[in-house]
Amino acid sequence: MKQALFYKTSGRMKKTLYLSAFLLLTIPLMMQSCGNESDPSDEDSDQIRNRIDEYNEEISRLTRKVNELRQTLTARGEGVGSNDEVLVTVSKLEPSVFTDFFSVSATVEAVSSATISPETNGHIRRLYADKGDPVTRGQVVARLSTDVVDGQIEEIKTSLQLAETVYQRQKRLWDQEIGSEIQYLEAKNQVGRLRNNLETLQSQKEMAVMKAPFDGFVDEHFIKEGELAMPGTPVMEIINLDELYINADVSESYLPDVSPGRDVTLRFPAYPDVEMTVPVHRVGHVINPENRSFRLQLRIPNDNDRFKPNMMANISVQAAEIEEAIVVPSMLIGYDTQGHYVYVVDEDPAGNRIARKAYIERGKNSEGNTQVTGGLQTGDLLIRQGHRNVTNGGKIRIESNE
């Protein structure tokens, strides 16, 4: 009995050694071949492509030989290497509804945000609101120095008083038909001109005052008191976080799947517990020619100012719903030179349960799941837990059915 057991064990060892010897012989050859190669940086693109094709052919040839040897061992009721069974869990494939989602990255923008700048030249006399201070609509937040304008206003007012006195006297004389009409008209014109100059200077003085355009708070100062400011020079930024825009650029291929009012799912990486269903606020009317995308915009309330401008967000949009689909978790799908595959339960000629590579045709991917359009059928037992530990033709033991 011991001698028979020894011969049986030796037979298995020989088969395993044959496969190991094959690999040990081919690997040094491949390493030697790689060692004699030239530096890819010294080759042109066509030479590199030819080398890639040669390597792929070599990998395919070796893979076929290894698979042939494994199939031979499987046909004899033996696995490659150890006969230990791998513990796995499986699930029976049943048709289900596959919902196709696509996701896009988005950024947060405040609905009400304004950069305050003066309408005229001048030095900043005073900033009335510090960073973080709340402000109300129409509140003065900054003022330019108006010393020159103030002096001009006072000068005009003095001249206007004299001009009005002269005008009144000329008018009384003219009413009595005394004096010339030219003197009367010149006095009247002088009063009108000075009044217009006064209004212009007062308007110019008002342009030196900067006010908050809406309720909010000061988020940033860009200039200090005493520095020179000009039209267009940012002085401070005022922001209101009560409402936010969520902006995303979406590929034009999804244009038929998006319309104003359609519900989408909104998430924030900074707040994994937050998931909101939000209607589309606006869809852009122009395709960006640089990246072939259009603008998708949401509008949401921002209770307690939780979300901040420029935060990252993620928008998921349902693109399609497929009935009676075969769906597998994307993480179970592997890839080799023959294509994509999953492991399913099969039996060898001896009736042992083994893992079999089932090459599949993939459909759409969504939310961690993949639609399978070929290679699997209803009732197949899909290997889930333990799929990384099994080999094609290797024995398995099923722990439980899901």
Helices and strands as residue ranges (DSSP letters): H 2-35, G 40-42, H 45-75, E 86-92, E 96-116, E 122-127, E 134-135, E 140-144, H 147-175, H 181-206, E 209-211, E 216-221, E 228-229, E 236-251, G 252-257, E 263-268, E 271-283, E 293-301, G 303-305, E 312-329, G 330-332, E 334-336, E 339-347, E 353-359, E 361-366, E 369-374, E 381-383, E 396-401
